[in-house]
Amino acid sequence: MLSVFGFSLVKRPAIVFRMAVLQDKTIKGSLAERRIEDYCRKVTIVWCVFFTLNCGAALFTLVKSDVFWALYNGFLAYILMGTLFVGEFVVRKITAKKMPKAEPLSKFTPLSRPPDTILAYDGSFSGGVYKTWKDFLADTAVLRAAIGNEDKETWLLHAEDCWYFLTAFTALLQCKKQILLTANISPDYIAEITGDHDGAAVLSDCAIEGAIRIPSVLSAPVSAQESGSGSGAAGRTHFPIDADETRIIMYTSGTTGKPKAVRHRLTELEMDNAFVLSKLGEEVLKRKVCSTVSQHHIYGLLFSILLPFTAGVPFRRKRIDFPEEFQSLDDVPYMIVTVPSFLKRAAESDVSFNLKDPWIWTSGGVLPKETAEKTKNMFGFWPLEVYGSTETSGIAYRQSMDGMEWTPFDNAEITLNDEGRLVVRSPYIKDPAGFTTGDLAEILDNGKFLLKGRADSVVKIEEKRISLPEVENRILESGMALDAAVIALSGKRQYLAAVIVLNEKAKKQFAGAEKFEINKYFSVYLSRFFETVVLPKRWRYVDNMPLDAQGKKKKDDLEALFTRISGRMKINEQVLEESPSRVVLEFSVPEESDYFNGHFPEIKILPAVAQAEIVIRFAARFFKCGIGAAKLKKLKFINIIQPEDRVRLELLYKEEARRLSFTMTGADKSLPLSSGIILMGTEH
C-alpha cells in the first residue's frame, strides 16, 4: 500500500483522487476539481506517513512477545486505521462545505447560496453598494409576475445594467419565453426583428418606445403584482429552468444583407462556462468581475454574466466605458472582460493604473502584439485572447507574448475545408459536420493554428461584426441609389467607406447641395439600422461603379477612390446637430491630408494653425460668415490630434458680434483637445 500510494505522489494524480473520481463522476471538470485534487494529495501523504509508521511498528513487534505482536497487528493497527478513516471522513465533510460550488443558472434553487452572498456591486467592490442572493430571488420573482401578465411568447431583452439583465434574463427563462438579444436598439432595427416574431414584447432599462421598463417594475409595490409573488414567496418557491428547452436568439451581422439570428440553448452556454471554470476556475475565484463589453453578445453574456453567476463571484453592474475608470479599481483583484479596441484606447491614453493582480480576457477581434505589450506595462497582465464567434462559442486562446499561434481548447476539433477556411467541431455545435467559419487559417504541426484573414464579407469595426452587404442593401433601400458598395479601410483604426451611384431622384434632390449634406442624409438614414460606431466614415459619389470583366465590383478600384487626394482641405465629417447658431459635428483628418505636411516631421500631429483654419472653414460653411478671421481672441490647445482621430467639434456663433466659439473633444467627449474664441471677418 505504501508503494502504491507513494508512487501516485510522483505519477499524478494521487491514488486517493483517482478513487474519489471513480466514486463521484461530477468531480472531473468541476469548479472545485483542483482544490479537491490538492486535498486528496494531502490525504495520500497522510496515508503514506501512516503506512510508514505502521510498518515500523509491525517490524518492532517481531522482537517482542507473541502476545504483543498479536495485540498490535491483530487489533491496535486496525483501530488506528479505522480512527484515521473516521477522522479523514469528518475533515472531508468540513472541507467539502468550504469548497467552491458551481451553480449554473439552470440548476440553482432558492437555497443554492446563503441569502447574504454578494452577486453584484456598484462602482468599486469596496464601495459597499451590493446586490445579494436574497435580492436576486426577490427581483426575479417580481419580474416573473410582470412577464406573466403579458400574453407574449417572445421577448426582446436589452438591459445596460448587468443586474437588471441577469434578473430579467432569469425570469424570462423561468417563464419559458423565447428571448431575443441585440445590442442595437435603433427603432427601425427593433421593429424589424420583433416584427419577425409577431410583435415581440420588449423588456429594457432604456427609453425604448413601448418597452416594459425593468426599473419601474422592480420599484412598484410587490402587492401590485397580480400573481402575488414577492420576496417571501421567492425564498420558498422554485421555478426550474430546463436548459435543453430554452430558446435564446442572438442577432449578429450576417452575409445575406439582413440581421442574422443565431439560436442558442442555455445547455451549450453552460457547457462553455463549465469548461472555462474547470481550467481557470481558481483564477476566476480570486477576483471580482468587471466588463467593458455588452452582455447582449455571446462573449459578454458568457464572461460578464453567466460565468460570475455560476462561480459565485460578484460582477460590476455597469460596464466600464473609459480607461480612466480603472483608476478607482485599486481596492481588490479584478478580472477584466474587454475587447481589443478598448485596450487600444487605454494604450493610447496617458493614464496610469495601480491594479492588484488583475486578469484580462479579450475577444471579438485581433489584438496587436504591441497593444498587448502596452497593456501588460499599464495593467500588469498580458491579455489572454479568446477566439470564437456567436455560432461556435470559444474555439481557442493565446497570449501573444508566447507567439501568434492559437491553441485550440481541449474540447474543440479544428480542420480546414478545401477553401482553407477553419472548420470547428465542439460540444457547443449541434451539427456533426461542424461549423465552417469565415476565417482562413493554417494548421501547424503541433496542432495550433494561425489566422490568415477573413474569407467572407463580414468585418469587425470596433469589435462589432458588420456585414458589408447589409449596409449596401440598406443604402439601396433608401430609394436614393442605383448602386452601392461598402468596403473596410484601415487608418489608425478600421472603418467603413461607401461608394454610391445616385439615382435620378437623388440627383434632383441634391442638386446644388454640398457633399457634406449628401453624407448627412445617408448617415441619418443608416443610423436607423446601425450603431453610430459602424456607420461609414467616408463617402464617394460616382457616375459608374468600378467593375471587372465579369461585372463584379473591383475592390482595388473602390479603394483607389479614397486614396486620390486633391487639395489640402481633406476632411471626413459627419454632422450631428445643426441650428442657425449652433453646429455639432464629428470629423477626422486622413493621414494623407496636406494638413499634416511640413509641421512635425517626426510624427503627424494636426497643428494649431490647421485646427483654427478647419474651425473657420466650417463656420463659413454653416453660418455663412466671412472665411477670414478678424482676431484670434482666445485659443487653448490641450491634447494632440493625429490622423484618423475622431474629433467632436461644437461651434457657437453670435452673428451680431461676429463671435465664434468652438470646443474640440474626442468623439466620446471625455478627452479635451482644444477650444477658443474667434472674431470672424466679413470677407468671403
Secondary structure as GFF3:
##gff-version 3
##sequence-region A 1 684
A	DSSP	alpha_helix	2	10	.	.	.	ID=ss1
A	DSSP	alpha_helix	15	23	.	.	.	ID=ss2
A	DSSP	alpha_helix	33	61	.	.	.	ID=ss3
A	DSSP	alpha_helix	66	71	.	.	.	ID=ss4
A	DSSP	pi_helix	72	76	.	.	.	ID=ss5
A	DSSP	alpha_helix	77	98	.	.	.	ID=ss6
A	DSSP	beta_strand	118	121	.	.	.	ID=ss7
A	DSSP	three_ten_helix	125	127	.	.	.	ID=ss8
A	DSSP	beta_strand	130	132	.	.	.	ID=ss9
A	DSSP	alpha_helix	133	148	.	.	.	ID=ss10
A	DSSP	beta_strand	154	158	.	.	.	ID=ss11
A	DSSP	alpha_helix	162	174	.	.	.	ID=ss12
A	DSSP	beta_strand	178	181	.	.	.	ID=ss13
A	DSSP	alpha_helix	187	195	.	.	.	ID=ss14
A	DSSP	beta_strand	201	204	.	.	.	ID=ss15
A	DSSP	beta_strand	212	213	.	.	.	ID=ss16
A	DSSP	alpha_helix	214	219	.	.	.	ID=ss17
A	DSSP	three_ten_helix	222	224	.	.	.	ID=ss18
A	DSSP	alpha_helix	231	236	.	.	.	ID=ss19
A	DSSP	three_ten_helix	243	245	.	.	.	ID=ss20
A	DSSP	beta_strand	247	253	.	.	.	ID=ss21
A	DSSP	beta_strand	259	264	.	.	.	ID=ss22
A	DSSP	alpha_helix	266	285	.	.	.	ID=ss23
A	DSSP	beta_strand	288	291	.	.	.	ID=ss24
A	DSSP	alpha_helix	298	300	.	.	.	ID=ss25
A	DSSP	pi_helix	301	306	.	.	.	ID=ss26
A	DSSP	alpha_helix	307	311	.	.	.	ID=ss27
A	DSSP	beta_strand	315	316	.	.	.	ID=ss28
A	DSSP	three_ten_helix	323	328	.	.	.	ID=ss29
A	DSSP	beta_strand	334	338	.	.	.	ID=ss30
A	DSSP	alpha_helix	340	348	.	.	.	ID=ss31
A	DSSP	beta_strand	359	363	.	.	.	ID=ss32
A	DSSP	alpha_helix	369	379	.	.	.	ID=ss33
A	DSSP	beta_strand	384	389	.	.	.	ID=ss34
A	DSSP	beta_strand	393	398	.	.	.	ID=ss35
A	DSSP	three_ten_helix	400	402	.	.	.	ID=ss36
A	DSSP	beta_strand	407	408	.	.	.	ID=ss37
A	DSSP	beta_strand	413	416	.	.	.	ID=ss38
A	DSSP	beta_strand	421	425	.	.	.	ID=ss39
A	DSSP	beta_strand	435	443	.	.	.	ID=ss40
A	DSSP	beta_strand	449	454	.	.	.	ID=ss41
A	DSSP	beta_strand	458	461	.	.	.	ID=ss42
A	DSSP	beta_strand	464	467	.	.	.	ID=ss43
A	DSSP	alpha_helix	468	477	.	.	.	ID=ss44
A	DSSP	beta_strand	481	490	.	.	.	ID=ss45
A	DSSP	beta_strand	494	502	.	.	.	ID=ss46
A	DSSP	alpha_helix	504	509	.	.	.	ID=ss47
A	DSSP	alpha_helix	515	526	.	.	.	ID=ss48
A	DSSP	three_ten_helix	532	534	.	.	.	ID=ss49
A	DSSP	beta_strand	538	541	.	.	.	ID=ss50
A	DSSP	alpha_helix	555	560	.	.	.	ID=ss51
A	DSSP	beta_strand	572	578	.	.	.	ID=ss52
A	DSSP	beta_strand	582	588	.	.	.	ID=ss53
A	DSSP	three_ten_helix	594	596	.	.	.	ID=ss54
A	DSSP	alpha_helix	608	623	.	.	.	ID=ss55
A	DSSP	beta_strand	629	637	.	.	.	ID=ss56
A	DSSP	beta_strand	647	654	.	.	.	ID=ss57
A	DSSP	three_ten_helix	655	657	.	.	.	ID=ss58
A	DSSP	beta_strand	659	666	.	.	.	ID=ss59
A	DSSP	beta_strand	672	680	.	.	.	ID=ss60
###
